[in-house]
């Protein structure tokens, strides 16, 4: 399944998303507009690197889609990565991967008016009204446009990111332009978005891995953290298991 709509997803996922619509006002309009997409990936290890690179590739596809899709639909675009670990990881291990990927993506892409959701299999949570949310049947990483003022509440605990949001716009500029890499990352993103094929996404993920892109991303986020007075990336660097491909 590659960027398929909910109609082509499995019964468990369709049922879950229909229930989630009662808690998330974004889901139904996105589905109705035909721009609520799902892609499944099988991941063998508890690897932040693998999930992050897949997330970034889909983020860049969505950024380019926002330019070509009719304006009425563009702000409803939503890409969802369905990460299948089989029975290899516990709920807590899935949570750790998604927490890190979510944090790193927020640091980089909030200025581009994007927001991210993390939902792992077996998660227990309540909505903002204190109502229990159905537990996800799969691991989902969600990518969509940050809508003002509805999404401001997601940034209330991060004043620096909230400040970035108020200044945000997306001119499709390369957010990694200042990284010293051997290959053109922007051209990789462009080719993936143009071909719109799952096989190319996976191939591109391995190319990014080979040219040291992940390490450069951590360096970039480290610089962002210096401005914000936080140091989460330093904690991540000490965990070799989570950084394996």
N, C-alpha and C positions, 0 to 999 in steps of 0.2 A: 504494500500500500504506500503510494507516494503522492502526497498532497491531494488526497482524495477527500471528498466531502463526507459529511456524517452519514449520508445515505448508503455509502459503500463500506462503512466501518462495521465491526462486529456488533452483535446484539448487546453484549455487556456494556460496551462503550456508548452505544446509542442510548441505552437506558440511563446510564450515568449522566450523560450530557443533558438529557431531557429533564432529569431531576435537578441538576445544577442550575438550569435556567431559572429555577425558583429563587436562587440565591444570587445569581449574577445577571444583571440586566443587559449585559453585552452579548450573551450567548445566542439568544433567539434572533435578534436582528442580523447578526453575522451569518448565522445559518440560513436565514431567509434570503439574504443577499447572495448566497452561494460562495462565500469567501471564508468559510470556516474549514480549514484544511487539517488533515492528519497524515503523518508519515511514521511508519514503524521501523525501528532499528533493533537488532539483536546485539547486545553488548555483553561481552564475556566476563569482564572484570569490573570491580568497583573503581572505575577510572574517571576522575574529573576531566582529564585531558580529552578523552574520547568524546564525552558528552558536550564539553565546552566547544570543541571544534565543530561538531555537528550543529550546535545551537548557533554559532557565529555564521556558519554558511547559510542557515535558514533565515537568520536575521537579515543578512545582506540580500537574499532573494526577496524578502518582504519589503525592504527599503526600496528596491528597484520597482517592485510591483506597485507601490504607492504612487509612483509617477505615471504609470501607464493605465492603471485601472480607473474607471470613471470616478469622479470626486465623491459622489454619493456613496460609493462602495469602498473607497480607498481607506477611510478611517475605520472601517469594519473588518479589514483584513486581519486574519488570525491564523498563525501557523502553530500547530501542535506536534511536538515530537513525542511519539509513543516509544518509550525505552523499555525493551524486554530483557530482563535479567534472568528469566526463568525462575527457578527456585534457588539461584546461587547467592542472592543477597537478602539480608534481613531488612525489615522496614527501617530500622535505624541506619543501616549502611546506605540504603537508597536516599534517605533524608540528608545524610552528610554530603553525598555527591551533589544533590539538587540545591542544597543550601549554598555551596561554594559556587556552582555555575550561575545561580541566580544573582549572587552578590557581585561576581566579576562582570556579568553582563550589565547590571545596573550601573556600575561605575563607568563603563565605557559608553553606554548607549542612551542614558537618560537625556544627555544634551541633544540627541537625535529624536526626541519625543517618542521613545519606545518604553514599554513596560513588560514585565515578565511574570508568569505564574508558575509555581512549582507544586505539583501534586503527586504524591507517591502512594503506591499500592498499600492499602491498610491504614492510611493517614486518618487520624481522628481530629476533627476541627469544628469550630463553630463560626457562623457568619457574624457580621458586625452587630446583629440584633440578638446574638446569643443562641441562635437556633442551630441545632446539630446539622452538619453538612454530610451527605452520603460519602462513605469511604470510596476512594477511587479504585476501580478494578484493575487499573494499569498505572504505570508511572508516566506522568505527563509533564512536559515542559512547554509552556505556552508563551507565544510572542505576539504582541499586538501594539497598536498605537496608544500612547498615553493621552487620555482625554481629560481636558480641563472643563469644569472643575471636579468631575466625578471621581477622578483617580488621585486627587491631591492627598487623600487620607493615607494612601500607601506610602507616602514619602514623609509623613509627619514626624517620624523618628529619625529622619536623616535630613537635617536642615540644610546641609551643603548641597545634597542632591535636589532638594526642593528649590534652592536658589538656581541651580543649573537648569531645572525644568522651566522656570519662569523666563529664562533666556533662550530656551531651546527652539531650534528649527532644524530641518534636515535639507541641506543643499546637495545631498548625495556625495559629499566630500569623503575622502578616504580617512577614516578615523585612525588608521594605523600608518599614515603617510610618513610619520617621523621615525618609524622603526627601520633599523638598518638590516635589511633582509636581502638574500641573494636572488629572490624572485619577486615579481610584481604581484603582491597580494590582491590589489584591486582588479587586476586582469583575471585572476582566479575567480574572484567573486562574480565578475561580469560574465565569464564563460558559464559558470554554474547557473546563474539566473537566466541566461539566454537559452541554454540547452534544456533546463528544467527536467533533469533526469536524476533519479536516485543513484544510479551507478556513478555518475560524475561527482555527486556530492561526496560519496564515500571515497572515491579516488582523490578528490581535492583535499579531503580531511587528512589523508596519508601524506600528500605533498606538503601541506602546512606543517605536519609533524616533522617531516624530514628537513625542512629549512629552518627549524627552530622557532616556529611562529608562537607556539604555546609559551615558551620561556620569555619571548619578547612581550607577549600580552601581559604576563605577570609583572614584568618590569614596568610596563605602562601603567598598570593598575597600582603598582607600588608608588609611582610618582603622584597619581591622583590621591592616594591615601595620605601622602605627605602633606598635601594641601588641606586635607580634611582632618588631619590629626588622628588617623586610625592606623592599625597595623595588622590587619587580618591576613594579608598575603604572607607575611613573615611566618605566621603560624602554619599556613598551608605548606610552605616550602619544606618543612621538617617531616612531612608525611610522604615517604617514597611510594607506599602502596597506592595512595590516591592519585599519584602523578604518573603512574604507569599507563601505557597505551592499552 
